[in-house]
Amino acid sequence: MEWLKKKYRGMGLLQSFIFTVFITFASVTAASLLAVFACLAIRNSLIPDPGRIDVSITAKNEAGETKNYTVTMHVGEHSKLPSMLVKKDENGEPVPDFIDPTSVAVALGKLRDPFSTLTPKKKILYRLSGAAMVVLPFVISVCGVLVCGFTFYRRKLCRPLKLLSDATEQIVENDLDFKLSYDAEDEMGKLCRSFEKMRQALYENNREMWKMIEERRAVQASVAHDLRNPIAIIEGYTEYLQLNLRAGSMSSEKIEETVDNIEKAAKRLEQYTESVRKIDQLDDIEIHRTPVSKSELIADITEDLSLMASAIGIELRVTDTAAAETFFIDTSVLYRVLENIVGNSLRFAEKTVSVSFASENGMLEVTVSDDGIGYPEEILKSRNKLLLPMTDEMGHCGMGLTISRILCRKHGGKLELSNNIPHGAVTKIFFSV
């Protein structure tokens, strides 16, 4: 039985419908035949011997005496009357002086009406059984159709439709944290699996959207926090100038120095707002993946980065341990990230910059390391933030790292920062390829 249920669940909707109809037809036919035979049995039990007639017989014995008889028998047995009326002894021989078989005259009477001999209750039962022979097959057929439809709906449609309906309501209520599971192999099972894929895609998109919103909030909070310093500096120097210029107590050298400090704070403010503007522009970038040969890609990258390194007298070392021969990647995005990261490494490296390529589980890993001073501790502590803090050690606000981190995320990867021991920065770039 379990095997049959499993087989039925694996059938398509059309196959299971045909199978259900066939089983229903066979069951209805068998039930109808049983009902008809039962009704016939009831009628026969009420009139066990309906085909009887009265037969009038006139016969003479050997003495010439005429005798009349009335016999009740089945239709067709009257031809046996002459021999039936002859009396026989124990040996089966005719007894003399009884009836002359040649003198027998037979007159058939009317066929008896057995129904008229029944009691009123038996007559009602007889009529009801006759009507049931017609009505019961019709009723059984209607019930079979209803049972067929209900069984097909309950076995093949009810549960998946309920699951899909509940899932739709949850999605309407912006609740995507659930899982739609229906393991049948029919069309409804395929539909549920497709719906689950859609839910997963919506969930991932929704999660990415909320991540972007949180990052935007973090950027706004970072902007609000970091803009205070240059603004406070400008306000402080402005107030200082106003007070001292009115009093006439400032020398020209002090005025020039104060103006230079205000200019530096203004440039820092301009640089930071320009960085935020560039980050906003990254949202419009779309990733266009194309198949690229690994050897050609690494050769082109090596050639470009070597020109950058040779221009400032730094040695560039490139190694390749990637197993994949083809990458599905947006090369323009990869070049932009590498130019930012390698450019930073070339600025702070003393002698060498190393770039290694590896691939595993559908990810391209590019590691850029140098022998410079390494990343400041403040940068490493801010590794999960979208916008890196301004540091005097880096000489800029980490704009290249921020852009690279965003581009890595858009390409299904990430950016990891660390330091070598005893010194040197290590940047790992991950791209989904």
LUMDREN-677979 format. One record per residue (C-alpha): x, y, z negated; residue in one letter. Coordinates in pm, 1 decimal. Layout:
N
      east     north        up  resn
         X         Y         Z     A
...
This chain:
433
      east     north        up  resn
       0.0       0.0       0.0     M
     284.9     239.8     -82.1     E
     444.2     159.3     251.2     W
     118.0     243.4     429.1     L
      84.7     573.4     240.1     K
     442.4     667.3     324.8     K
     384.4     574.4     688.7     K
      65.5     782.0     695.9     Y
     243.8    1084.4     547.1     R
     507.2    1057.3     818.2     G
     252.3    1062.3    1100.7     M
     180.1    1376.2    1299.3     G
    -159.4    1542.8    1268.2     L
    -289.0    1392.4    1595.1     L
    -161.8    1043.7    1513.4     Q
    -300.3    1050.5    1160.3     S
    -635.1    1182.6    1287.0     F
    -664.1     899.3    1541.6     I
    -563.1     645.7    1275.8     F
    -821.2     781.1    1030.8     T
   -1095.7     774.6    1295.8     V
   -1007.2     416.0    1392.2     F
   -1014.6     294.7    1030.8     I
   -1343.6     476.2     975.0     T
   -1499.4     326.1    1290.9     F
   -1395.8     -25.3    1188.2     A
   -1531.8      24.2     836.5     S
   -1861.6     172.4     962.2     V
   -1908.3    -113.4    1208.6     T
   -1843.3    -379.1     944.8     A
   -2071.0    -208.5     691.0     A
   -2351.4    -168.6     948.8     S
   -2333.3    -537.6    1047.2     L
   -2341.5    -640.7     682.4     L
   -2645.3    -418.6     623.7     A
   -2832.1    -562.2     924.9     V
   -2754.5    -921.9     827.4     F
   -2864.5    -849.6     469.6     A
   -3196.7    -709.5     592.5     C
   -3247.5   -1014.6     817.3     L
   -3175.3   -1242.4     523.1     A
   -3439.3   -1063.0     315.7     I
   -3698.8   -1094.2     595.1     R
   -3622.6   -1462.6     645.6     N
   -3648.7   -1525.8     273.2     S
   -3998.1   -1371.6     277.9     L
   -4109.6   -1572.2     589.2     I
   -3886.2   -1877.9     599.1     P
   -4076.7   -2055.4     883.2     D
   -4248.9   -1802.2    1112.4     P
   -4275.4   -2006.7    1434.3     G
   -4562.7   -2252.1    1341.0     R
   -4891.8   -2328.9    1518.3     I
   -5204.2   -2535.5    1444.5     D
   -5248.8   -2836.9    1675.2     V
   -5588.9   -3017.7    1715.8     S
   -5559.2   -3388.3    1794.7     I
   -5824.1   -3636.9    1910.2     T
   -5723.5   -4008.8    1916.4     A
   -5881.2   -4357.2    1933.1     K
   -5775.4   -4668.8    1752.5     N
   -5792.9   -5019.6    1890.9     E
   -6142.2   -5057.3    1753.3     A
   -6252.5   -4769.3    1972.5     G
   -6314.2   -4531.6    1687.8     E
   -6243.1   -4163.7    1761.4     T
   -6063.3   -3958.6    1500.4     K
   -5981.6   -3584.3    1485.8     N
   -5669.6   -3438.0    1325.5     Y
   -5532.6   -3082.6    1266.7     T
   -5157.5   -3069.1    1234.4     V
   -4931.0   -2762.7    1167.7     T
   -4594.3   -2781.8    1341.0     M
   -4322.4   -2573.8    1508.9     H
   -4366.8   -2455.1    1863.7     V
   -4234.9   -2716.4    2107.2     G
   -4289.6   -3017.9    1882.9     E
   -4642.8   -3097.9    2017.2     H
   -4492.7   -3313.4    2293.1     S
   -4383.0   -3559.9    2028.5     K
   -4734.3   -3598.5    1883.8     L
   -4828.7   -3932.5    2045.7     P
   -4529.5   -4108.4    1900.7     S
   -4560.2   -3923.0    1573.1     M
   -4917.3   -4044.8    1516.7     L
   -4833.9   -4412.7    1565.0     V
   -4796.2   -4588.3    1233.6     K
   -4481.8   -4797.2    1204.2     K
   -4373.2   -5067.3     967.2     D
   -4050.4   -5095.2     774.0     E
   -3865.6   -5225.1    1078.8     N
   -3984.8   -4939.4    1293.8     G
   -4239.7   -5145.4    1487.6     E
   -4591.0   -5013.0    1564.4     P
   -4862.8   -5145.8    1335.0     V
   -5163.3   -5292.5    1526.7     P
   -5509.2   -5151.7    1494.4     D
   -5400.9   -4798.8    1413.5     F
   -5388.1   -4552.1    1707.3     I
   -5356.1   -4602.8    2073.7     D
   -5090.5   -4357.2    2187.4     P
   -5239.6   -4341.9    2534.7     T
   -5569.4   -4212.2    2400.8     S
   -5428.3   -3913.4    2218.2     V
   -5558.4   -3572.6    2333.9     A
   -5372.3   -3265.9    2208.9     V
   -5511.2   -2912.0    2195.9     A
   -5275.8   -2629.4    2099.3     L
   -5411.7   -2367.9    1864.6     G
   -5310.5   -2007.1    1808.0     K
   -4970.8   -1909.6    1676.1     L
   -5000.6   -1850.1    1307.2     R
   -4942.1   -1492.0    1175.8     D
   -4702.5   -1555.3     883.5     P
   -4706.0   -1186.6     776.6     F
   -5077.3   -1210.8     694.8     S
   -5005.0   -1481.7     443.2     T
   -4767.8   -1257.6     238.3     L
   -4864.8   -1081.2     -83.1     T
   -4891.6    -696.4     -75.3     P
   -4556.2    -651.2    -251.8     K
   -4382.5    -886.4      -9.1     K
   -4541.8    -705.3     284.9     K
   -4392.7    -374.4     159.5     I
   -4053.1    -535.2     111.7     L
   -4073.7    -690.5     458.3     Y
   -4151.2    -354.0     620.6     R
   -3877.6    -175.9     422.8     L
   -3617.4    -430.8     528.0     S
   -3717.6    -379.2     891.0     G
   -3683.8      -2.1     861.0     A
   -3351.8     -41.2     679.1     A
   -3212.7    -233.3     977.2     M
   -3246.8      90.0    1178.5     V
   -3181.2     356.3     913.3     V
   -2884.0     203.0     730.9     L
   -2645.3     196.0    1033.4     P
   -2726.6     563.2    1098.5     F
   -2669.1     660.1     733.4     V
   -2347.5     458.7     719.1     I
   -2223.6     630.9    1037.4     S
   -2295.8     978.3     897.3     V
   -2124.8     891.4     568.6     C
   -1829.3     749.7     761.8     G
   -1786.8    1074.9     956.5     V
   -1797.6    1277.7     633.6     L
   -1552.3    1047.3     456.6     V
   -1322.5    1054.9     763.1     C
   -1313.4    1434.2     769.1     G
   -1270.0    1466.9     392.3     F
    -993.0    1206.6     381.7     T
    -802.2    1368.5     668.5     F
    -834.1    1713.9     510.9     Y
    -734.7    1598.9     162.5     R
    -441.0    1386.0     278.9     R
    -296.6    1608.5     552.5     K
    -420.1    1966.2     515.0     L
    -535.1    2048.0     161.8     C
    -199.8    2055.8     -20.8     R
       9.9    2236.1     245.0     P
    -263.3    2495.8     299.9     L
    -282.5    2553.7     -76.4     K
      96.5    2587.8     -97.4     L
     105.2    2831.5     194.1     L
    -182.6    3033.7      50.8     S
     -18.0    3061.0    -292.1     D
     316.5    3148.9    -134.1     A
     154.7    3420.8      76.9     T
      -8.3    3573.0    -231.0     E
     325.7    3574.6    -414.2     Q
     494.8    3745.9    -120.7     I
     217.3    4005.1    -107.4     V
     287.3    4074.1    -477.0     E
     661.1    4115.9    -393.1     N
     748.2    3796.7    -581.3     D
    1005.8    3607.1    -375.4     L
    1164.1    3412.8    -660.3     D
     998.2    3077.2    -589.2     F
    1051.6    2773.0    -368.4     K
     802.7    2619.1    -124.6     L
     851.2    2240.7    -114.2     S
     647.3    1998.3      98.4     Y
     837.2    1690.6     216.8     D
     598.4    1554.7     483.5     A
     733.8    1503.8     835.7     E
     420.7    1619.2    1019.5     D
     344.3    1960.3    1168.2     E
     234.5    2099.9     831.8     M
     563.3    1990.3     677.4     G
     755.2    2167.3     954.6     K
     539.3    2476.6     903.7     L
     610.3    2475.7     528.8     C
     983.7    2438.6     589.8     R
     975.1    2727.1     837.9     S
     783.8    2934.6     582.7     F
    1045.7    2849.4     319.3     E
    1322.6    2964.4     554.6     K
    1133.7    3289.1     607.3     M
    1097.8    3329.8     229.0     R
    1469.4    3270.1     178.9     Q
    1550.6    3527.0     447.1     A
    1313.5    3777.4     286.7     L
    1462.5    3702.2     -54.3     Y
    1817.4    3756.7      70.3     E
    1720.5    4073.2     255.2     N
    1535.2    4199.7     -49.2     N
    1830.5    4122.3    -272.0     R
    2066.4    4298.0     -32.6     E
    1832.0    4595.0     -20.1     M
    1823.6    4618.3    -399.4     W
    2200.4    4580.0    -407.0     K
    2229.1    4869.3    -163.4     M
    1989.5    5073.8    -375.6     I
    2193.8    4999.5    -687.0     E
    2510.7    5088.2    -501.4     E
    2351.1    5411.5    -387.1     R
    2260.5    5490.1    -744.9     R
    2615.6    5407.4    -849.3     A
    2750.4    5638.4    -577.4     V
    2518.3    5916.2    -686.9     Q
    2617.8    5867.9   -1050.5     A
    2984.4    5860.0    -950.0     S
    2942.1    6174.7    -740.4     V
    2763.5    6353.2   -1024.3     A
    3038.1    6248.6   -1266.3     H
    3343.6    6314.5   -1052.4     D
    3223.2    6643.6    -910.3     L
    3210.1    6789.3   -1259.0     R
    3588.4    6806.8   -1287.0     N
    3663.5    7019.4    -978.1     P
    3352.5    7228.8   -1040.0     I
    3450.5    7282.6   -1404.0     A
    3803.5    7375.5   -1293.9     I
    3673.8    7626.3   -1039.5     I
    3431.3    7776.0   -1293.4     E
    3702.4    7793.3   -1558.9     G
    3956.7    7967.3   -1337.6     Y
    3689.1    8200.6   -1200.5     T
    3585.3    8303.6   -1552.0     E
    3953.7    8339.6   -1647.0     Y
    4015.1    8568.9   -1350.0     L
    3707.1    8778.4   -1425.1     Q
    3807.3    8836.2   -1786.2     L
    4171.5    8912.0   -1719.2     N
    4120.4    9123.2   -1408.0     L
    3882.7    9348.5   -1598.0     R
    4135.0    9384.8   -1875.3     A
    4415.3    9440.8   -1621.5     G
    4642.3    9200.5   -1808.9     S
    4729.6    8959.3   -1523.2     M
    5040.1    8974.4   -1311.0     S
    5032.1    8917.4    -939.8     S
    5217.4    8588.2    -984.0     E
    4958.6    8463.0   -1235.7     K
    4674.8    8569.4   -1007.8     I
    4835.2    8385.4    -715.2     E
    4885.3    8073.2    -925.9     E
    4525.4    8077.8   -1045.7     T
    4395.0    8121.4    -690.4     V
    4611.0    7829.6    -574.2     D
    4461.8    7607.9    -848.5     N
    4111.3    7710.7    -745.6     I
    4196.6    7626.4    -383.3     E
    4327.7    7282.9    -483.5     K
    4011.3    7207.8    -682.4     A
    3799.4    7322.6    -387.6     A
    3991.1    7093.4    -150.6     K
    3945.1    6802.2    -388.0     R
    3575.3    6880.8    -394.0     L
    3563.9    6899.2     -14.0     E
    3759.9    6574.4      18.1     Q
    3526.2    6391.5    -213.8     Y
    3206.2    6511.1     -45.9     T
    3355.1    6414.8     292.5     E
    3423.4    6066.8     155.4     S
    3061.3    6029.3      46.3     V
    2945.1    6144.4     390.6     R
    3161.5    5881.8     560.3     K
    3021.1    5611.9     333.2     I
    2668.7    5712.6     433.0     D
    2762.3    5676.4     799.5     Q
    2869.7    5314.7     744.1     L
    2506.2    5211.4     696.9     D
    2445.4    5270.3    1067.2     D
    2720.9    5030.7    1174.8     I
    2591.4    4703.5    1322.9     E
    2793.8    4383.2    1331.8     I
    2830.0    4231.6    1681.6     H
    2993.8    3889.1    1664.9     R
    3167.1    3740.7    1968.8     T
    3377.1    3423.5    2006.1     P
    3747.0    3511.5    1988.5     V
    4048.7    3283.7    2028.2     S
    4254.8    3269.8    1709.7     K
    4588.2    3289.8    1888.7     S
    4487.9    3592.7    2095.9     E
    4336.0    3769.6    1795.4     L
    4643.0    3724.2    1575.0     I
    4877.4    3818.6    1858.3     A
    4691.6    4146.4    1921.3     D
    4674.8    4229.5    1550.0     I
    5045.3    4154.2    1504.1     T
    5137.6    4379.3    1794.5     E
    4932.3    4673.0    1664.2     D
    5042.9    4640.3    1302.1     L
    5408.0    4599.1    1403.9     S
    5396.1    4937.8    1575.6     L
    5259.6    5093.9    1256.5     M
    5530.5    4929.7    1043.6     A
    5824.5    5002.3    1275.3     S
    5728.8    5370.4    1289.2     A
    5818.8    5409.8     920.3     I
    6092.2    5146.0     899.7     G
    5900.2    4876.9     708.0     I
    5936.4    4506.0     793.4     E
    5607.1    4331.2     880.4     L
    5576.6    3955.3     824.2     R
    5280.9    3766.8     975.2     V
    5196.8    3400.3     899.0     T
    4911.9    3183.7    1027.9     D
    4768.8    2874.4     852.2     T
    4411.2    2903.9     982.4     A
    4262.6    2570.0    1090.7     A
    3989.1    2707.5    1317.8     A
    4080.5    2782.8    1679.1     E
    3786.3    3015.8    1748.4     T
    3631.4    3286.6    1533.4     F
    3287.2    3444.1    1573.7     F
    3376.6    3791.2    1460.2     I
    3337.7    4162.9    1525.6     D
    3700.0    4246.8    1610.1     T
    3647.2    4623.5    1585.6     S
    3537.4    4588.2    1222.7     V
    3830.7    4358.4    1142.4     L
    4078.4    4601.0    1304.1     Y
    3934.4    4892.1    1106.6     R
    3963.8    4706.2     777.2     V
    4318.7    4588.3     850.8     L
    4428.4    4936.6     955.2     E
    4300.4    5077.1     624.8     N
    4452.0    4805.5     405.9     I
    4782.9    4772.3     590.3     V
    4805.9    5150.1     615.0     G
    4781.8    5174.6     234.3     N
    5042.2    4899.5     192.1     S
    5282.7    5070.2     434.4     L
    5253.8    5395.9     238.0     R
    5360.8    5235.3     -90.8     F
    5580.9    4942.8      24.5     A
    5954.5    4962.8     -29.8     E
    6079.8    4718.8     234.4     K
    5823.5    4461.4     349.7     T
    5452.9    4406.8     406.0     V
    5320.1    4051.7     454.0     S
    4999.1    3954.8     634.9     V
    4878.4    3591.7     624.5     S
    4577.4    3434.8     800.3     F
    4384.6    3132.6     668.6     A
    4037.3    2985.5     721.4     S
    3815.2    2755.4     517.6     E
    3440.2    2680.1     500.1     N
    3349.9    2925.1     772.8     G
    3545.0    3214.6     615.4     M
    3848.6    3396.0     754.4     L
    4086.9    3500.4     476.1     E
    4350.0    3767.4     546.9     V
    4594.0    3842.1     263.9     T
    4792.9    4167.6     274.7     V
    5071.6    4206.7      16.1     S
    5357.5    4450.5     -28.7     D
    5651.8    4512.9    -257.8     D
    5537.4    4854.2    -373.1     G
    5413.8    4983.1    -707.5     I
    5086.3    4794.7    -690.4     G
    4735.7    4911.6    -762.3     Y
    4676.6    5136.8   -1064.0     P
    4496.5    4974.3   -1352.6     E
    4202.1    5208.7   -1308.1     E
    4153.8    5084.8    -951.5     I
    4167.5    4718.4   -1058.9     L
    3911.8    4778.0   -1334.4     K
    3677.5    4932.8   -1076.6     S
    3694.0    4634.1    -840.2     R
    3313.5    4580.2    -847.2     N
    3226.7    4944.1    -788.0     K
    3142.8    5073.5    -443.7     L
    3319.2    5407.2    -482.8     L
    3667.6    5388.7    -630.4     L
    3781.4    5659.6    -872.4     P
    4025.7    5935.7    -784.5     M
    4376.5    5869.2    -915.0     T
    4692.8    6070.8    -905.0     D
    4900.2    5754.5    -862.3     E
    4730.7    5666.4    -533.3     M
    4738.0    6021.9    -410.5     G
    4383.9    5996.2    -275.2     H
    4038.4    5874.3    -379.1     C
    4067.2    5521.8    -240.0     G
    3851.6    5601.7      60.0     M
    4015.9    5336.1     278.5     G
    3949.1    5068.3      16.0     L
    3587.8    5178.9     -21.5     T
    3523.9    5170.2     354.6     I
    3696.4    4832.3     381.9     S
    3487.3    4689.4      97.7     R
    3162.6    4802.0     263.3     I
    3264.7    4662.8     602.8     L
    3363.2    4327.8     449.3     C
    3021.0    4300.8     284.6     R
    2845.2    4386.1     610.9     K
    3040.4    4103.0     778.4     H
    2931.4    3850.4     513.3     G
    3253.5    3866.6     315.4     G
    3423.2    4058.7      35.2     K
    3738.7    4243.5     -66.9     L
    3954.1    4139.6    -363.1     E
    4230.5    4350.0    -521.5     L
    4513.0    4231.4    -745.7     S
    4882.7    4286.9    -818.7     N
    5183.1    4062.8    -778.9     N
    5421.4    4005.0   -1066.9     I
    5645.5    4196.9   -1131.8     P
    5512.8    4453.1    -880.2     H
    5334.1    4486.6    -548.3     G
    4971.8    4513.3    -437.2     A
    4772.2    4215.8    -302.4     V
    4453.7    4265.7    -100.3     T
    4244.5    3971.4      17.2     K
    3999.5    4027.5     302.0     I
    3719.4    3772.2     354.7     F
    3509.5    3768.2     672.9     F
    3232.0    3521.8     758.0     S
    3325.6    3379.2    1097.0     V
